[in-house]
Amino acid sequence: MLTPTEVYPLVLTWLQALGLPGDANALRALARLVDAVLAGQSLRPSALMRALLSPTVVPARQAYKRVARAWARPWLTSALLTPLLVRAALVLVPPEREGPHRGLTYLALDSVRCGPWEVFVLGVVWHGRVLPLAWRVLAYPWPKGQVGPAVSALLEQVAACWPGERPVHLVADRGFPGQRLFRTLIRLRWGWTVRLRANTGVQVGEEQLLVRTLLGRARWAGWTCWQGSYGRGKHAIPARLVVGRGLVVLPQHRRTVASQHRQAQRQAVRRRIRRYRYASVDQTDPWVVLCTSHPTWRTAVAGYRRRWAIEGSFRDAQSGWDGRHGWDLEPVLTQRRRPDQVERIVGLWALGSLLQTYVGSQVLHGPAWVRALAAGWTTTGRLSIWAHGRFALADRSGRLHDWLLAVLQEGAVHLATGTPPATAHPPPPVLRPAA
């Protein structure tokens, strides 16, 4: 298991490789903060101040003040970190390598509500999780007329530092479609696959209708694709409309009677909560309606599945896979009273996720002996890339110690030189004795 003292110089090297501006003292203070997140596996100020390294012993109140001062510094703002995180993503995250999505890089857009705040996040999809690239904070309930500009600003902020020769495809849920969003995507020359609501106006041929009406013309089983447009009349935006219910294929671990019973209970609760807003929720909710720039329904449906990666990242940041091993993002943000403090805490989450997810990717693609150790972390084999990084950093056997040091050093070199990590790995080091 790596100690915070061993991780700190490596985190400092990563921040220097990212090109984070600021003097040496600022970089060291931020490196200690990121190191405390990885050591404490929480964003709570109490966990951070206990894990915060200090050259001298200080009282807990003084350590807490050091953590609180970070929320007033410019180090963790989206405006400063987005160019650096985009550069890291371009180096570490390769484009899709196979199939009809070959050459594309998928970005996922979604929001998470944390008490009185709504955080809009745009990130790059990587191994079923998302690396946050940019974010915006709005008060909840949403201020009227501010959501659309905030989302467009997110896209433009990432596009300003994204190379034009690397194609991008955006996936988003049904809370985001709008004229401003699609016109921004067209201007940026990004592809998109966005889910539509039942009351959205669309156009098929010369006919103008609602999505709810379109459901009656689709096949009950399978997918139907129309060449149409989002919006109507002179404001129509050409796109393909993909409508269907799909074939429900449950994974092996969800085919038991108990799992199906829990799923039915969750769906019943969801319908009951939504029924007061949508009278026809029982009829329209099982359907999926996509507005896409993909040429076929197969590529559109397969691409939209990548949207669930950001849901998993939000779960990791909040409660974790079991409600106890997350980073406590929601209770931490709920206690904040200023949007600038919320923005900086989200920035700390983004930096910590970058390092931990990178470690998890190296475990997944590591040598056989590393993957063999990882197979002993769970009986189901369903750990996410983020969870792989967490277990690797907290491994108590001591066998990953030297390998982790080498992996983090190599990652900093890749960022500094701009060269992607190689798929081949050197021979395994000599195993350390178990602690």
C-alpha positions in Angstrom: 0.0 0.0 0.0 1.4 3.4 -1.0 1.6 5.9 1.8 0.6 9.5 1.3 4.2 10.5 1.7 5.1 8.3 -1.3 2.1 9.4 -3.4 2.7 13.1 -2.8 5.8 13.6 -5.0 4.1 11.6 -7.8 1.0 13.8 -7.6 3.2 16.9 -7.7 4.9 15.5 -10.8 1.5 15.0 -12.5 0.5 18.6 -11.8 3.7 19.8 -13.2 3.3 17.6 -16.3 -0.2 18.9 -16.8 1.3 22.4 -17.0 -0.7 23.8 -14.1 0.2 27.5 -13.7 1.3 29.0 -10.4 4.3 29.3 -8.2 6.0 26.3 -6.5 4.1 26.9 -3.2 0.8 26.8 -4.9 1.6 23.6 -6.8 2.8 21.9 -3.6 -0.4 23.0 -1.7 -2.6 21.6 -4.5 -0.6 18.4 -4.7 -1.1 17.9 -0.9 -4.8 18.4 -1.4 -5.1 15.9 -4.3 -2.9 13.5 -2.3 -5.3 13.8 0.7 -8.3 12.9 -1.6 -6.5 9.7 -2.8 -5.5 8.8 0.7 -8.8 9.6 2.4 -11.0 8.6 -0.5 -13.4 11.3 0.4 -14.0 15.0 -0.3 -15.3 15.7 3.2 -13.2 18.5 4.9 -12.7 16.3 7.9 -11.2 13.4 5.9 -9.0 15.8 3.9 -7.6 17.5 6.9 -6.7 14.2 8.5 -4.9 13.0 5.4 -3.3 16.3 4.6 0.5 16.1 4.7 2.3 18.8 6.7 6.1 19.2 7.3 5.3 19.8 10.9 2.6 18.6 13.3 -0.3 21.0 13.4 -3.6 21.0 15.4 -6.7 19.8 13.7 -8.2 23.3 13.5 -5.2 24.6 11.6 -5.3 21.7 9.2 -9.0 22.4 8.6 -8.3 26.0 7.9 -5.7 24.9 5.3 -8.3 22.8 3.5 -10.9 25.7 3.7 -8.4 28.1 2.1 -8.3 26.0 -1.0 -11.9 26.9 -1.8 -10.9 30.5 -2.3 -7.9 29.9 -4.6 -8.1 29.9 -8.5 -6.4 26.6 -8.8 -9.5 24.4 -9.1 -11.8 26.5 -11.3 -13.1 25.0 -14.5 -11.7 27.9 -16.6 -8.2 27.1 -15.4 -8.4 23.3 -15.4 -10.4 22.5 -18.6 -7.4 23.1 -21.0 -5.2 20.9 -18.8 -7.8 18.1 -18.4 -8.5 18.1 -22.2 -4.8 17.8 -22.9 -4.6 14.9 -20.4 -7.7 13.2 -22.0 -6.2 13.5 -25.5 -3.1 11.7 -24.3 -4.6 9.0 -22.1 -7.9 8.3 -23.7 -7.6 6.8 -27.3 -10.4 7.1 -29.8 -12.7 4.2 -30.5 -10.7 1.6 -32.3 -13.3 -0.8 -33.8 -16.6 -1.0 -35.5 -18.7 1.9 -36.9 -17.6 4.2 -34.1 -13.9 3.9 -35.1 -12.0 7.2 -34.7 -14.7 8.8 -32.6 -14.2 10.2 -29.1 -17.4 10.2 -27.0 -18.2 13.1 -24.7 -21.1 12.7 -22.2 -23.1 15.6 -20.8 -25.3 15.4 -17.7 -26.0 17.2 -14.4 -26.1 16.0 -10.8 -28.2 17.7 -8.1 -26.5 18.2 -4.7 -28.8 19.9 -2.3 -29.3 23.5 -3.4 -26.9 23.2 -6.4 -27.1 21.7 -9.8 -23.7 20.8 -11.3 -23.5 20.4 -15.1 -20.5 18.2 -16.2 -19.1 17.5 -19.6 -16.5 14.6 -19.7 -14.9 12.1 -22.0 -16.0 8.5 -21.8 -13.3 6.0 -20.9 -13.9 2.3 -20.0 -17.5 2.9 -18.8 -16.6 6.0 -16.7 -16.2 9.7 -17.5 -13.2 12.0 -16.9 -14.7 15.4 -16.1 -13.4 18.1 -18.5 -15.6 21.1 -17.7 -18.4 22.0 -15.3 -20.8 24.7 -14.4 -22.7 25.3 -11.2 -26.3 26.7 -11.0 -28.6 27.1 -8.1 -31.6 24.8 -7.9 -34.4 25.3 -8.8 -32.8 26.2 -12.2 -32.8 29.9 -12.9 -35.0 30.6 -15.8 -33.1 31.2 -19.1 -29.7 30.2 -17.7 -29.5 26.5 -18.4 -29.2 26.7 -22.2 -26.4 29.3 -22.1 -24.5 27.4 -19.4 -24.6 24.2 -21.4 -23.5 26.0 -24.6 -20.7 27.6 -22.7 -19.5 24.1 -21.5 -19.4 22.9 -25.1 -17.5 25.9 -26.3 -15.1 25.8 -23.4 -14.0 22.3 -24.3 -14.1 22.9 -28.1 -11.7 25.9 -27.7 -8.9 23.5 -26.7 -10.0 20.4 -28.5 -8.1 19.6 -31.8 -10.3 19.8 -34.9 -8.7 16.7 -36.4 -10.1 14.4 -33.6 -13.8 13.8 -34.2 -16.2 14.2 -31.2 -19.6 12.7 -30.6 -21.8 14.0 -27.8 -24.3 11.9 -25.9 -26.9 13.5 -23.6 -30.2 12.7 -21.8 -33.6 14.2 -22.6 -33.2 17.2 -20.3 -30.8 19.0 -22.7 -32.3 19.1 -26.2 -32.9 22.7 -27.5 -32.3 24.9 -30.5 -29.2 26.5 -28.8 -27.7 23.1 -28.0 -28.0 21.7 -31.6 -26.9 24.9 -33.2 -23.8 25.0 -31.0 -23.0 21.4 -32.0 -23.4 22.2 -35.7 -21.1 25.3 -35.3 -18.5 23.2 -33.5 -18.9 20.3 -36.1 -19.5 17.8 -33.4 -21.8 14.8 -33.8 -24.5 14.1 -31.4 -27.0 11.5 -30.1 -29.5 13.1 -27.7 -32.7 11.6 -26.2 -35.9 13.5 -26.7 -39.0 14.0 -24.5 -42.4 12.8 -25.5 -43.7 16.4 -25.8 -40.9 17.6 -28.2 -41.9 18.9 -31.6 -40.2 17.2 -34.6 -40.7 17.0 -38.3 -40.8 13.9 -40.5 -40.9 14.7 -44.2 -43.3 17.6 -44.5 -45.4 16.5 -41.5 -45.0 18.3 -38.1 -45.9 16.3 -35.0 -45.0 15.5 -31.5 -42.7 12.7 -30.4 -45.6 11.2 -28.6 -47.4 10.8 -31.9 -44.4 9.3 -33.5 -44.4 6.5 -30.9 -47.6 5.1 -32.4 -45.9 4.6 -35.8 -42.9 2.8 -34.5 -42.5 -1.0 -34.3 -43.4 -2.4 -30.9 -40.3 -4.5 -30.8 -37.0 -3.3 -32.3 -36.1 0.1 -33.7 -37.5 2.4 -36.3 -35.5 5.2 -38.0 -36.8 8.2 -39.9 -35.0 11.0 -41.7 -36.4 14.1 -40.1 -35.5 17.1 -38.1 -35.6 18.5 -34.6 -38.0 21.4 -34.4 -40.4 22.6 -37.0 -40.5 25.0 -39.9 -37.6 27.4 -40.5 -36.1 26.4 -37.1 -35.9 22.7 -38.0 -32.5 21.1 -37.6 -31.9 18.0 -39.9 -31.3 14.8 -38.0 -32.3 11.2 -37.9 -35.0 10.2 -35.4 -34.6 6.7 -33.9 -37.5 5.3 -32.0 -37.8 2.0 -30.2 -38.0 0.0 -27.0 -35.2 -2.4 -27.7 -34.9 -6.0 -26.6 -34.3 -6.3 -22.9 -31.3 -8.5 -22.3 -30.4 -8.8 -18.6 -26.9 -9.6 -17.5 -26.4 -12.8 -15.7 -26.3 -11.3 -12.2 -29.7 -9.6 -12.7 -31.6 -12.7 -13.9 -32.5 -14.0 -10.4 -35.9 -13.7 -9.0 -34.8 -11.4 -6.2 -33.0 -9.0 -8.7 -36.1 -8.8 -10.9 -38.3 -8.2 -7.9 -36.1 -5.2 -6.8 -36.1 -3.9 -10.4 -39.9 -4.0 -10.5 -40.1 -2.2 -7.2 -37.8 0.6 -8.4 -39.8 1.0 -11.6 -43.0 1.3 -9.7 -41.6 4.0 -7.4 -40.2 5.9 -10.4 -43.6 5.8 -12.1 -45.4 6.9 -9.0 -43.1 9.9 -8.5 -43.3 11.0 -12.2 -47.0 10.5 -12.6 -48.0 13.8 -11.2 -45.9 15.6 -13.9 -46.6 13.3 -16.9 -50.0 11.8 -17.2 -48.9 9.4 -19.9 -45.7 8.3 -18.2 -46.8 4.6 -18.2 -47.2 4.6 -22.0 -44.2 6.8 -23.1 -41.5 6.0 -20.4 -40.4 2.6 -21.9 -39.7 4.2 -25.3 -36.4 5.7 -26.3 -36.4 8.5 -28.9 -33.0 9.6 -30.1 -32.1 12.6 -32.2 -28.8 11.7 -33.8 -26.3 12.5 -36.5 -25.3 8.9 -36.8 -26.2 7.3 -40.2 -27.9 4.2 -38.8 -30.0 3.2 -35.8 -27.5 0.6 -34.8 -24.7 3.1 -34.4 -27.1 5.6 -32.7 -28.3 3.1 -30.1 -24.8 1.7 -29.4 -23.4 5.2 -29.1 -26.2 6.3 -26.7 -25.3 3.5 -24.3 -22.1 5.3 -23.6 -24.1 8.0 -21.8 -24.5 5.8 -18.8 -20.8 6.2 -18.1 -21.4 9.6 -16.5 -24.1 8.2 -14.3 -21.6 5.7 -12.9 -19.0 8.5 -12.3 -21.6 10.5 -10.4 -22.3 7.4 -8.3 -18.6 7.0 -7.6 -18.3 10.6 -6.6 -21.3 10.4 -4.2 -22.1 7.1 -2.5 -19.9 4.5 -4.4 -21.1 1.1 -5.6 -22.5 0.1 -2.3 -23.5 3.4 -0.7 -20.3 3.5 1.5 -17.3 3.8 -0.7 -17.9 7.0 -2.6 -16.3 10.4 -2.3 -19.3 12.0 -0.5 -19.7 14.8 -3.2 -23.4 15.4 -2.4 -23.2 16.0 1.4 -20.1 18.2 0.9 -21.7 20.4 -1.8 -24.9 20.5 0.1 -23.1 22.3 3.0 -21.6 25.0 0.7 -23.3 28.3 0.4 -21.4 29.9 -2.5 -21.2 28.7 -6.1 -17.4 29.5 -6.4 -16.7 27.1 -3.5 -18.9 24.4 -5.2 -16.9 24.9 -8.4 -13.6 24.3 -6.7 -14.7 21.2 -4.9 -15.9 19.8 -8.2 -12.4 20.7 -9.6 -10.7 18.7 -6.9 -13.0 15.7 -7.7 -11.9 16.1 -11.4 -8.2 16.0 -10.6 -8.5 13.1 -8.1 -10.6 11.1 -10.6 -8.0 11.6 -13.3 -5.3 10.0 -11.3 -7.4 7.2 -9.8 -9.0 6.3 -13.1 -5.6 6.2 -14.8 -4.4 3.8 -12.2 -7.5 1.7 -12.8 -6.9 1.6 -16.5 -3.4 0.4 -16.0 -4.7 -2.4 -13.8 -7.2 -3.5 -16.5 -4.5 -3.5 -19.1 -1.6 -4.5 -16.9 0.5 -7.6 -16.9 -1.0 -10.9 -16.1 0.2 -11.0 -12.5 -1.5 -7.6 -11.8 -4.8 -8.7 -13.3 -4.6 -11.9 -11.3 -4.3 -9.9 -8.1 -7.2 -7.7 -9.2 -9.3 -10.8 -9.7 -9.2 -11.4 -6.0 -10.9 -8.1 -5.2 -14.4 -9.1 -6.0 -16.3 -12.4 -6.6 -18.4 -10.9 -9.4 -15.7 -9.4 -11.6 -17.8 -6.2 -12.1 -15.6 -3.6 -10.7 -15.4 -0.3 -12.6 -12.2 1.3 -13.8 -12.6 3.8 -10.9 -13.0 1.1 -8.3 -10.0 -0.8 -9.8 -7.9 2.4 -9.1 -9.3 2.6 -5.6 -8.4 -1.0 -4.7 -5.0 -0.7 -6.3 -4.1 2.4 -4.3 -5.4 0.8 -1.1 -3.9 -2.7 -1.7 -2.5 -4.0 1.6 -0.6 -7.0 0.2 2.3 -4.8 -0.7 2.7 -6.6 -4.0 1.6 -3.6 -6.1 3.9 -1.2 -4.3 6.7 -1.0 -6.8 4.4 -1.4 -9.8 2.2 1.5 -8.7 5.2 3.8 -8.3 6.4 2.9 -11.8 2.9 3.4 -13.3 2.4 6.8 -11.8 5.8 7.9 -12.9 5.2 6.7 -16.4 1.8 8.5 -16.5 3.5 11.8 -15.7 6.0 11.2 -18.5 3.2 10.5 -21.0 1.5 13.7 -20.0 4.7 15.7 -20.2 5.7 14.4 -23.6 2.2 14.0 -25.1 2.8 10.3 -26.0 -0.1 7.9 -25.3 0.7 4.9 -23.0 1.8 1.8 -24.8 -0.2 -1.4 -24.7 2.9 -3.5 -24.0 4.2 -3.7 -20.4 7.6 -4.4 -19.1 8.3 -7.7 -17.2 6.8 -7.7 -13.7 9.1 -6.4 -10.9 10.1 -8.6 -8.0 7.1 -9.1 -5.7 7.4 -7.5 -2.4 6.7 -9.7 0.7 3.1 -9.5 2.0 2.7 -6.8 4.7 
